[in-house]
Amino acid sequence: MTGMTIDRRELADFLRRSRERVRPQDAGLPAGPRRRTPGLRREEVAHLAGMSADYYIRLEQARGPQPSPQMLAALARALRLSTDERDHLHLLAGHRPPAGPAAGDHVAPALLHLLDQLIGTPAQILNDLGDVLAQNLMARALLGGVCTVSEHGRNVVWRWFTDPDARTAYPPEQHEHYSRLHVADLRAAYGRRGGDQAVTRLVERLRAASEEFAELWPRHEVAVRRLSRMRVLHPVVGLLDLDCQVLLAPEGEQRLVIYTPPPGTDMGERLALLGVVGTEQFAPVD
């Protein structure tokens, strides 16, 4: 990460405090009767991390070299750090935190519960690659259901760049804007994931299938979508201008996207109409 530097004083303090919080028995070491200080000894941390005691002591004295990411990973294991503590350790040492595991298709129950409460508001849950994981009826009425048969069939980025029908709900003058938004958001996911297999496969297929995507990707524009205004041409209720609010889960791999009417407009009335006539085709049949 450009511009990051090691904070030796803070790193030394964090290592010492973390070492003092680990009980010897938790690290598989005998407690022993002669321990004058709580936690592990410096030499024990060095042994558990597979480094020399002198190297670790210099780190705690704020005079050591910048440790490598591999060394930090070993220290995180030796000190029994949580994920948040591990990331903090990397940042203090001047390194980017390692990418966490992808959230996958499993949606957190809390997100699903919140989605169920948004009865009159279009909302859907996506992962950071753009896969639609869940929709409420209003979102399906507004944006249509998603196909889950073909590879990437439920992915909004894939559909945008490969399926002309996916763009018919949006005014033509907005297409370039949305294309750049999709690519910039996918770029951010690519960076967070460290180019893992899932995002690499999606990017490779997009570059092969879409000349537009292949032209935009090398620009390296990066922007996580959080709040934007979108226009939708709905066949029943007409043109809708909506605020698109993105609520990110703490890990960043899943997000709840909510579409709301801007204040001071008649979009709320049009959404209400959509709730009456637009969801009938998606209503369950007894």
Phi and psi restraints in degrees (value plus and minus 20) as a CYANA .aco file:
   2 THR   PHI     -81.3   -41.3
   2 THR   PSI     116.3   156.3
   3 GLY   PHI      68.0   108.0
   3 GLY   PSI     -24.1    15.9
   4 MET   PHI    -103.4   -63.4
   4 MET   PSI     118.9   158.9
   5 THR   PHI    -152.0  -112.0
   5 THR   PSI     137.6   177.6
   6 ILE   PHI     -93.6   -53.6
   6 ILE   PSI     117.2   157.2
   7 ASP   PHI    -126.2   -86.2
   7 ASP   PSI      69.5   109.5
   8 ARG   PHI     -82.7   -42.7
   8 ARG   PSI     -58.8   -18.8
   9 ARG   PHI     -86.5   -46.5
   9 ARG   PSI     -67.3   -27.3
  10 GLU   PHI     -87.5   -47.5
  10 GLU   PSI     -58.1   -18.1
  11 LEU   PHI     -81.5   -41.5
  11 LEU   PSI     -65.3   -25.3
  12 ALA   PHI     -80.6   -40.6
  12 ALA   PSI     -64.3   -24.3
  13 ASP   PHI     -85.2   -45.2
  13 ASP   PSI     -62.1   -22.1
  14 PHE   PHI     -85.5   -45.5
  14 PHE   PSI     -61.1   -21.1
  15 LEU   PHI     -82.2   -42.2
  15 LEU   PSI     -64.1   -24.1
  16 ARG   PHI     -85.3   -45.3
  16 ARG   PSI     -65.7   -25.7
  17 ARG   PHI     -83.7   -43.7
  17 ARG   PSI     -60.4   -20.4
  18 SER   PHI     -86.5   -46.5
  18 SER   PSI     -60.3   -20.3
  19 ARG   PHI     -81.8   -41.8
  19 ARG   PSI     -59.6   -19.6
  20 GLU   PHI     -90.6   -50.6
  20 GLU   PSI     -38.5     1.5
  21 ARG   PHI    -107.7   -67.7
  21 ARG   PSI     -32.7     7.3
  22 VAL   PHI    -111.6   -71.6
  22 VAL   PSI     101.0   141.0
  23 ARG   PHI     -97.5   -57.5
  23 ARG   PSI     121.2   161.2
  24 PRO   PHI     -74.0   -34.0
  24 PRO   PSI     -61.8   -21.8
  25 GLN   PHI     -84.5   -44.5
  25 GLN   PSI     -48.6    -8.6
  26 ASP   PHI     -90.1   -50.1
  26 ASP   PSI     -44.6    -4.6
  27 ALA   PHI    -116.0   -76.0
  27 ALA   PSI     -12.0    28.0
  28 GLY   PHI      57.7    97.7
  28 GLY   PSI       3.6    43.6
  29 LEU   PHI    -133.6   -93.6
  29 LEU   PSI     129.7   169.7
  30 PRO   PHI     -89.3   -49.3
  30 PRO   PSI     120.3   160.3
  31 ALA   PHI     -85.3   -45.3
  31 ALA   PSI     -66.0   -26.0
  32 GLY   PHI      54.5    94.5
  32 GLY   PSI     133.2   173.2
  33 PRO   PHI    -109.1   -69.1
  33 PRO   PSI     -28.8    11.2
  34 ARG   PHI    -130.9   -90.9
  34 ARG   PSI       4.6    44.6
  35 ARG   PHI    -101.2   -61.2
  35 ARG   PSI     100.4   140.4
  36 ARG   PHI    -113.9   -73.9
  36 ARG   PSI     -36.1     3.9
  37 THR   PHI    -146.7  -106.7
  37 THR   PSI     133.1   173.1
  38 PRO   PHI     -91.5   -51.5
  38 PRO   PSI     138.1   178.1
  39 GLY   PHI      61.0   101.0
  39 GLY   PSI    -179.8  -139.8
  40 LEU   PHI    -108.3   -68.3
  40 LEU   PSI     136.3   176.3
  41 ARG   PHI    -101.4   -61.4
  41 ARG   PSI     138.7   178.7
  42 ARG   PHI     -79.2   -39.2
  42 ARG   PSI     -61.5   -21.5
  43 GLU   PHI     -84.0   -44.0
  43 GLU   PSI     -53.3   -13.3
  44 GLU   PHI     -90.6   -50.6
  44 GLU   PSI     -59.9   -19.9
  45 VAL   PHI     -81.9   -41.9
  45 VAL   PSI     -63.8   -23.8
  46 ALA   PHI     -80.7   -40.7
  46 ALA   PSI     -62.8   -22.8
  47 HIS   PHI     -83.8   -43.8
  47 HIS   PSI     -66.0   -26.0
  48 LEU   PHI     -84.6   -44.6
  48 LEU   PSI     -51.8   -11.8
  49 ALA   PHI    -109.4   -69.4
  49 ALA   PSI     -26.4    13.6
  50 GLY   PHI      53.1    93.1
  50 GLY   PSI      18.0    58.0
  51 MET   PHI    -151.5  -111.5
  51 MET   PSI     148.7   188.7
  52 SER   PHI     -93.6   -53.6
  52 SER   PSI     129.2   169.2
  53 ALA   PHI     -82.8   -42.8
  53 ALA   PSI     -56.8   -16.8
  54 ASP   PHI     -82.4   -42.4
  54 ASP   PSI     -60.6   -20.6
  55 TYR   PHI     -82.3   -42.3
  55 TYR   PSI     -66.8   -26.8
  56 TYR   PHI     -86.9   -46.9
  56 TYR   PSI     -60.6   -20.6
  57 ILE   PHI     -80.4   -40.4
  57 ILE   PSI     -59.8   -19.8
  58 ARG   PHI     -85.0   -45.0
  58 ARG   PSI     -54.7   -14.7
  59 LEU   PHI     -82.9   -42.9
  59 LEU   PSI     -63.6   -23.6
  60 GLU   PHI     -91.6   -51.6
  60 GLU   PSI     -38.5     1.5
  61 GLN   PHI    -114.9   -74.9
  61 GLN   PSI     -11.2    28.8
  62 ALA   PHI      39.7    79.7
  62 ALA   PSI      14.2    54.2
  63 ARG   PHI    -155.3  -115.3
  63 ARG   PSI      -6.4    33.6
  64 GLY   PHI    -108.0   -68.0
  64 GLY   PSI     151.0   191.0
  65 PRO   PHI     -93.1   -53.1
  65 PRO   PSI     150.6   190.6
  66 GLN   PHI     -91.8   -51.8
  66 GLN   PSI      99.3   139.3
  67 PRO   PHI     -91.2   -51.2
  67 PRO   PSI     129.8   169.8
  68 SER   PHI     -98.0   -58.0
  68 SER   PSI     143.3   183.3
  69 PRO   PHI     -77.4   -37.4
  69 PRO   PSI     -55.8   -15.8
  70 GLN   PHI     -85.3   -45.3
  70 GLN   PSI     -59.3   -19.3
  71 MET   PHI     -87.0   -47.0
  71 MET   PSI     -58.9   -18.9
  72 LEU   PHI     -86.0   -46.0
  72 LEU   PSI     -58.3   -18.3
  73 ALA   PHI     -82.5   -42.5
  73 ALA   PSI     -59.6   -19.6
  74 ALA   PHI     -86.2   -46.2
  74 ALA   PSI     -60.3   -20.3
  75 LEU   PHI     -85.3   -45.3
  75 LEU   PSI     -59.4   -19.4
  76 ALA   PHI     -82.3   -42.3
  76 ALA   PSI     -59.8   -19.8
  77 ARG   PHI     -88.1   -48.1
  77 ARG   PSI     -64.4   -24.4
  78 ALA   PHI     -83.2   -43.2
  78 ALA   PSI     -55.8   -15.8
  79 LEU   PHI    -113.1   -73.1
  79 LEU   PSI     -15.8    24.2
  80 ARG   PHI      36.5    76.5
  80 ARG   PSI      25.0    65.0
  81 LEU   PHI     -97.4   -57.4
  81 LEU   PSI     127.1   167.1
  82 SER   PHI     -94.7   -54.7
  82 SER   PSI     153.5   193.5
  83 THR   PHI     -80.7   -40.7
  83 THR   PSI     -63.9   -23.9
  84 ASP   PHI     -83.8   -43.8
  84 ASP   PSI     -61.0   -21.0
  85 GLU   PHI     -87.4   -47.4
  85 GLU   PSI     -58.5   -18.5
  86 ARG   PHI     -81.1   -41.1
  86 ARG   PSI     -65.2   -25.2
  87 ASP   PHI     -82.9   -42.9
  87 ASP   PSI     -59.7   -19.7
  88 HIS   PHI     -83.2   -43.2
  88 HIS   PSI     -59.6   -19.6
  89 LEU   PHI     -80.2   -40.2
  89 LEU   PSI     -65.1   -25.1
  90 HIS   PHI     -82.9   -42.9
  90 HIS   PSI     -62.0   -22.0
  91 LEU   PHI     -85.0   -45.0
  91 LEU   PSI     -61.9   -21.9
  92 LEU   PHI     -82.7   -42.7
  92 LEU   PSI     -52.8   -12.8
  93 ALA   PHI    -104.5   -64.5
  93 ALA   PSI     -18.4    21.6
  94 GLY   PHI      63.6   103.6
  94 GLY   PSI       5.9    45.9
  95 HIS   PHI    -144.6  -104.6
  95 HIS   PSI     134.2   174.2
  96 ARG   PHI     -92.0   -52.0
  96 ARG   PSI     115.7   155.7
  97 PRO   PHI     -81.5   -41.5
  97 PRO   PSI     127.4   167.4
  98 PRO   PHI     -86.9   -46.9
  98 PRO   PSI     131.1   171.1
  99 ALA   PHI     -87.4   -47.4
  99 ALA   PSI     118.6   158.6
 100 GLY   PHI    -103.7   -63.7
 100 GLY   PSI     153.3   193.3
 101 PRO   PHI     -87.3   -47.3
 101 PRO   PSI     123.4   163.4
 102 ALA   PHI     -87.8   -47.8
 102 ALA   PSI     125.5   165.5
 103 ALA   PHI     -88.9   -48.9
 103 ALA   PSI     -45.0    -5.0
 104 GLY   PHI      51.5    91.5
 104 GLY   PSI    -174.7  -134.7
 105 ASP   PHI    -108.9   -68.9
 105 ASP   PSI     -31.0     9.0
 106 HIS   PHI     -94.7   -54.7
 106 HIS   PSI      99.8   139.8
 107 VAL   PHI    -115.2   -75.2
 107 VAL   PSI     113.8   153.8
 108 ALA   PHI     -79.4   -39.4
 108 ALA   PSI     115.7   155.7
 109 PRO   PHI     -75.1   -35.1
 109 PRO   PSI     -54.6   -14.6
 110 ALA   PHI     -84.2   -44.2
 110 ALA   PSI     -58.6   -18.6
 111 LEU   PHI     -86.6   -46.6
 111 LEU   PSI     -61.9   -21.9
 112 LEU   PHI     -84.1   -44.1
 112 LEU   PSI     -59.3   -19.3
 113 HIS   PHI     -82.2   -42.2
 113 HIS   PSI     -64.0   -24.0
 114 LEU   PHI     -84.4   -44.4
 114 LEU   PSI     -60.5   -20.5
 115 LEU   PHI     -79.9   -39.9
 115 LEU   PSI     -60.6   -20.6
 116 ASP   PHI     -84.9   -44.9
 116 ASP   PSI     -46.4    -6.4
 117 GLN   PHI     -99.3   -59.3
 117 GLN   PSI     -37.8     2.2
 118 LEU   PHI    -108.6   -68.6
 118 LEU   PSI      50.2    90.2
 119 ILE   PHI     -90.8   -50.8
 119 ILE   PSI     -65.4   -25.4
 120 GLY   PHI    -116.2   -76.2
 120 GLY   PSI     -11.2    28.8
 121 THR   PHI    -144.7  -104.7
 121 THR   PSI     106.0   146.0
 122 PRO   PHI     -80.6   -40.6
 122 PRO   PSI     113.2   153.2
 123 ALA   PHI    -176.8  -136.8
 123 ALA   PSI     128.4   168.4
 124 GLN   PHI    -171.8  -131.8
 124 GLN   PSI     139.4   179.4
 125 ILE   PHI    -131.8   -91.8
 125 ILE   PSI     107.4   147.4
 126 LEU   PHI    -145.8  -105.8
 126 LEU   PSI     138.1   178.1
 127 ASN   PHI    -111.8   -71.8
 127 ASN   PSI    -199.7  -159.7
 128 ASP   PHI     -93.0   -53.0
 128 ASP   PSI     -31.1     8.9
 129 LEU   PHI    -109.3   -69.3
 129 LEU   PSI     -29.8    10.2
 130 GLY   PHI      80.7   120.7
 130 GLY   PSI     -11.5    28.5
 131 ASP   PHI     -95.1   -55.1
 131 ASP   PSI     107.2   147.2
 132 VAL   PHI     -98.7   -58.7
 132 VAL   PSI      96.9   136.9
 133 LEU   PHI    -116.7   -76.7
 133 LEU   PSI     -48.3    -8.3
 134 ALA   PHI    -182.1  -142.1
 134 ALA   PSI     127.4   167.4
 135 GLN   PHI    -157.4  -117.4
 135 GLN   PSI     129.1   169.1
 136 ASN   PHI    -111.3   -71.3
 136 ASN   PSI     153.0   193.0
 137 LEU   PHI     -81.3   -41.3
 137 LEU   PSI     -56.9   -16.9
 138 MET   PHI     -85.0   -45.0
 138 MET   PSI     -57.7   -17.7
 139 ALA   PHI     -87.2   -47.2
 139 ALA   PSI     -58.3   -18.3
 140 ARG   PHI     -87.0   -47.0
 140 ARG   PSI     -56.5   -16.5
 141 ALA   PHI     -88.4   -48.4
 141 ALA   PSI     -56.0   -16.0
 142 LEU   PHI     -97.7   -57.7
 142 LEU   PSI     -65.8   -25.8
 143 LEU   PHI    -133.0   -93.0
 143 LEU   PSI     -30.0    10.0
 144 GLY   PHI      69.2   109.2
 144 GLY   PSI     135.9   175.9
 145 GLY   PHI     -93.1   -53.1
 145 GLY   PSI     151.3   191.3
 146 VAL   PHI    -132.5   -92.5
 146 VAL   PSI     127.9   167.9
 147 CYS   PHI    -107.7   -67.7
 147 CYS   PSI     113.4   153.4
 148 THR   PHI    -139.3   -99.3
 148 THR   PSI      -5.7    34.3
 149 VAL   PHI    -104.8   -64.8
 149 VAL   PSI     -75.8   -35.8
 150 SER   PHI    -101.7   -61.7
 150 SER   PSI     140.6   180.6
 151 GLU   PHI     -81.5   -41.5
 151 GLU   PSI     112.0   152.0
 152 HIS   PHI      44.2    84.2
 152 HIS   PSI      -4.8    35.2
 153 GLY   PHI     -82.9   -42.9
 153 GLY   PSI     -47.1    -7.1
 154 ARG   PHI    -117.6   -77.6
 154 ARG   PSI     -13.0    27.0
 155 ASN   PHI    -107.5   -67.5
 155 ASN   PSI     102.7   142.7
 156 VAL   PHI     -88.7   -48.7
 156 VAL   PSI     -50.6   -10.6
 157 VAL   PHI     -91.1   -51.1
 157 VAL   PSI     -65.2   -25.2
 158 TRP   PHI     -79.9   -39.9
 158 TRP   PSI     -66.5   -26.5
 159 ARG   PHI     -85.9   -45.9
 159 ARG   PSI     -57.5   -17.5
 160 TRP   PHI     -81.6   -41.6
 160 TRP   PSI     -60.9   -20.9
 161 PHE   PHI    -112.6   -72.6
 161 PHE   PSI     -30.3     9.7
 162 THR   PHI    -143.2  -103.2
 162 THR   PSI     -36.4     3.6
 163 ASP   PHI    -137.9   -97.9
 163 ASP   PSI      86.6   126.6
 164 PRO   PHI     -77.2   -37.2
 164 PRO   PSI     -50.3   -10.3
 165 ASP   PHI     -85.1   -45.1
 165 ASP   PSI     -43.8    -3.8
 166 ALA   PHI     -88.3   -48.3
 166 ALA   PSI     -38.6     1.4
 167 ARG   PHI    -118.4   -78.4
 167 ARG   PSI     -27.9    12.1
 168 THR   PHI     -85.7   -45.7
 168 THR   PSI     -42.1    -2.1
 169 ALA   PHI    -103.3   -63.3
 169 ALA   PSI     -20.3    19.7
 170 TYR   PHI    -141.5  -101.5
 170 TYR   PSI     118.9   158.9
 171 PRO   PHI     -77.5   -37.5
 171 PRO   PSI     116.7   156.7
 172 PRO   PHI     -74.4   -34.4
 172 PRO   PSI     -55.0   -15.0
 173 GLU   PHI     -88.8   -48.8
 173 GLU   PSI     -32.1     7.9
 174 GLN   PHI    -115.6   -75.6
 174 GLN   PSI     -27.4    12.6
 175 HIS   PHI     -81.5   -41.5
 175 HIS   PSI     -66.5   -26.5
 176 GLU   PHI     -81.4   -41.4
 176 GLU   PSI     -60.1   -20.1
 177 HIS   PHI     -80.9   -40.9
 177 HIS   PSI     -66.7   -26.7
 178 TYR   PHI     -87.7   -47.7
 178 TYR   PSI     -54.9   -14.9
 179 SER   PHI     -80.5   -40.5
 179 SER   PSI     -65.5   -25.5
 180 ARG   PHI     -86.9   -46.9
 180 ARG   PSI     -56.2   -16.2
 181 LEU   PHI     -81.4   -41.4
 181 LEU   PSI     -66.6   -26.6
 182 HIS   PHI     -80.8   -40.8
 182 HIS   PSI     -65.6   -25.6
 183 VAL   PHI     -88.3   -48.3
 183 VAL   PSI     -61.7   -21.7
 184 ALA   PHI     -85.1   -45.1
 184 ALA   PSI     -58.2   -18.2
 185 ASP   PHI     -88.5   -48.5
 185 ASP   PSI     -60.1   -20.1
 186 LEU   PHI     -86.3   -46.3
 186 LEU   PSI     -54.4   -14.4
 187 ARG   PHI     -81.0   -41.0
 187 ARG   PSI     -61.5   -21.5
 188 ALA   PHI     -83.1   -43.1
 188 ALA   PSI     -61.3   -21.3
 189 ALA   PHI     -85.4   -45.4
 189 ALA   PSI     -58.5   -18.5
 190 TYR   PHI     -79.7   -39.7
 190 TYR   PSI     -61.1   -21.1
 191 GLY   PHI     -89.2   -49.2
 191 GLY   PSI     -63.2   -23.2
 192 ARG   PHI     -83.1   -43.1
 192 ARG   PSI     -59.2   -19.2
 193 ARG   PHI    -102.8   -62.8
 193 ARG   PSI     -25.8    14.2
 194 GLY   PHI      46.1    86.1
 194 GLY   PSI       8.8    48.8
 195 GLY   PHI      46.4    86.4
 195 GLY   PSI      22.3    62.3
 196 ASP   PHI     -88.6   -48.6
 196 ASP   PSI     156.9   196.9
 197 GLN   PHI     -82.1   -42.1
 197 GLN   PSI     -60.2   -20.2
 198 ALA   PHI     -84.5   -44.5
 198 ALA   PSI     -68.7   -28.7
 199 VAL   PHI     -93.4   -53.4
 199 VAL   PSI     -54.1   -14.1
 200 THR   PHI     -84.4   -44.4
 200 THR   PSI     -62.0   -22.0
 201 ARG   PHI     -82.7   -42.7
 201 ARG   PSI     -63.4   -23.4
 202 LEU   PHI     -83.8   -43.8
 202 LEU   PSI     -65.4   -25.4
 203 VAL   PHI     -84.2   -44.2
 203 VAL   PSI     -62.8   -22.8
 204 GLU   PHI     -81.8   -41.8
 204 GLU   PSI     -62.8   -22.8
 205 ARG   PHI     -87.9   -47.9
 205 ARG   PSI     -58.0   -18.0
 206 LEU   PHI     -85.4   -45.4
 206 LEU   PSI     -61.9   -21.9
 207 ARG   PHI     -84.9   -44.9
 207 ARG   PSI     -53.5   -13.5
 208 ALA   PHI     -97.9   -57.9
 208 ALA   PSI     -49.4    -9.4
 209 ALA   PHI    -113.7   -73.7
 209 ALA   PSI     -42.4    -2.4
 210 SER   PHI    -152.2  -112.2
 210 SER   PSI      98.6   138.6
 211 GLU   PHI     -85.6   -45.6
 211 GLU   PSI     -55.6   -15.6
 212 GLU   PHI     -83.2   -43.2
 212 GLU   PSI     -66.7   -26.7
 213 PHE   PHI     -82.6   -42.6
 213 PHE   PSI     -62.9   -22.9
 214 ALA   PHI     -81.2   -41.2
 214 ALA   PSI     -48.7    -8.7
 215 GLU   PHI    -100.6   -60.6
 215 GLU   PSI     -54.1   -14.1
 216 LEU   PHI    -100.2   -60.2
 216 LEU   PSI     -55.0   -15.0
 217 TRP   PHI     -77.7   -37.7
 217 TRP   PSI     -64.7   -24.7
 218 PRO   PHI     -86.7   -46.7
 218 PRO   PSI     -31.6     8.4
 219 ARG   PHI     -87.4   -47.4
 219 ARG   PSI     -41.4    -1.4
 220 HIS   PHI      39.6    79.6
 220 HIS   PSI      20.0    60.0
 221 GLU   PHI    -100.1   -60.1
 221 GLU   PSI     113.4   153.4
 222 VAL   PHI    -148.8  -108.8
 222 VAL   PSI     106.5   146.5
 223 ALA   PHI    -185.5  -145.5
 223 ALA   PSI      96.7   136.7
 224 VAL   PHI     -94.9   -54.9
 224 VAL   PSI     110.0   150.0
 225 ARG   PHI     -95.0   -55.0
 225 ARG   PSI     104.4   144.4
 226 ARG   PHI    -145.7  -105.7
 226 ARG   PSI     -67.4   -27.4
 227 LEU   PHI    -167.8  -127.8
 227 LEU   PSI     108.9   148.9
 228 SER   PHI    -174.7  -134.7
 228 SER   PSI     146.0   186.0
 229 ARG   PHI    -125.0   -85.0
 229 ARG   PSI     112.6   152.6
 230 MET   PHI    -148.8  -108.8
 230 MET   PSI     131.5   171.5
 231 ARG   PHI    -138.2   -98.2
 231 ARG   PSI     110.5   150.5
 232 VAL   PHI    -146.0  -106.0
 232 VAL   PSI     110.2   150.2
 233 LEU   PHI    -115.0   -75.0
 233 LEU   PSI      76.6   116.6
 234 HIS   PHI    -109.8   -69.8
 234 HIS   PSI     116.7   156.7
 235 PRO   PHI     -86.8   -46.8
 235 PRO   PSI     -37.8     2.2
 236 VAL   PHI    -121.1   -81.1
 236 VAL   PSI     -68.5   -28.5
 237 VAL   PHI    -125.1   -85.1
 237 VAL   PSI     -20.7    19.3
 238 GLY   PHI      65.1   105.1
 238 GLY   PSI    -172.2  -132.2
 239 LEU   PHI     -95.2   -55.2
 239 LEU   PSI     110.1   150.1
 240 LEU   PHI    -141.2  -101.2
 240 LEU   PSI     104.0   144.0
 241 ASP   PHI    -120.9   -80.9
 241 ASP   PSI      98.3   138.3
 242 LEU   PHI    -150.5  -110.5
 242 LEU   PSI     128.5   168.5
 243 ASP   PHI    -105.2   -65.2
 243 ASP   PSI     109.4   149.4
 244 CYS   PHI    -124.7   -84.7
 244 CYS   PSI      84.2   124.2
 245 GLN   PHI    -121.5   -81.5
 245 GLN   PSI     106.4   146.4
 246 VAL   PHI    -129.0   -89.0
 246 VAL   PSI     100.0   140.0
 247 LEU   PHI    -124.3   -84.3
 247 LEU   PSI      93.9   133.9
 248 LEU   PHI    -106.7   -66.7
 248 LEU   PSI     118.5   158.5
 249 ALA   PHI     -89.6   -49.6
 249 ALA   PSI     136.6   176.6
 250 PRO   PHI     -73.4   -33.4
 250 PRO   PSI     -57.5   -17.5
 251 GLU   PHI     -96.8   -56.8
 251 GLU   PSI     -38.2     1.8
 252 GLY   PHI      66.6   106.6
 252 GLY   PSI     -24.2    15.8
 253 GLU   PHI    -105.6   -65.6
 253 GLU   PSI     -39.4     0.6
 254 GLN   PHI    -149.4  -109.4
 254 GLN   PSI     128.2   168.2
 255 ARG   PHI    -163.8  -123.8
 255 ARG   PSI     125.5   165.5
 256 LEU   PHI    -116.9   -76.9
 256 LEU   PSI     101.4   141.4
 257 VAL   PHI    -126.8   -86.8
 257 VAL   PSI     103.9   143.9
 258 ILE   PHI    -139.2   -99.2
 258 ILE   PSI     113.3   153.3
 259 TYR   PHI    -129.4   -89.4
 259 TYR   PSI      93.8   133.8
 260 THR   PHI    -144.8  -104.8
 260 THR   PSI     132.5   172.5
 261 PRO   PHI     -95.0   -55.0
 261 PRO   PSI     116.8   156.8
 262 PRO   PHI     -83.8   -43.8
 262 PRO   PSI     123.5   163.5
 263 PRO   PHI     -80.5   -40.5
 263 PRO   PSI     125.8   165.8
 264 GLY   PHI      57.9    97.9
 264 GLY   PSI      -3.9    36.1
 265 THR   PHI    -143.0  -103.0
 265 THR   PSI     152.2   192.2
 266 ASP   PHI    -113.3   -73.3
 266 ASP   PSI      -5.5    34.5
 267 MET   PHI     -86.2   -46.2
 267 MET   PSI     -48.1    -8.1
 268 GLY   PHI     -82.5   -42.5
 268 GLY   PSI     -59.2   -19.2
 269 GLU   PHI     -86.9   -46.9
 269 GLU   PSI     -58.0   -18.0
 270 ARG   PHI     -89.1   -49.1
 270 ARG   PSI     -56.5   -16.5
 271 LEU   PHI     -85.6   -45.6
 271 LEU   PSI     -58.3   -18.3
 272 ALA   PHI     -82.0   -42.0
 272 ALA   PSI     -60.8   -20.8
 273 LEU   PHI     -83.4   -43.4
 273 LEU   PSI     -60.9   -20.9
 274 LEU   PHI     -80.7   -40.7
 274 LEU   PSI     -57.4   -17.4
 275 GLY   PHI     -85.0   -45.0
 275 GLY   PSI     -44.4    -4.4
 276 VAL   PHI    -106.4   -66.4
 276 VAL   PSI     -68.4   -28.4
 277 VAL   PHI    -124.5   -84.5
 277 VAL   PSI     -45.5    -5.5
 278 GLY   PHI    -102.3   -62.3
 278 GLY   PSI     -40.2    -0.2
 279 THR   PHI    -114.9   -74.9
 279 THR   PSI     -24.7    15.3
 280 GLU   PHI     -80.9   -40.9
 280 GLU   PSI     -58.1   -18.1
 281 GLN   PHI     -89.9   -49.9
 281 GLN   PSI     -36.2     3.8
 282 PHE   PHI    -125.9   -85.9
 282 PHE   PSI     -18.6    21.4
 283 ALA   PHI     -87.8   -47.8
 283 ALA   PSI     120.7   160.7
 284 PRO   PHI     -85.3   -45.3
 284 PRO   PSI     125.6   165.6
 285 VAL   PHI    -121.8   -81.8
 285 VAL   PSI     108.1   148.1
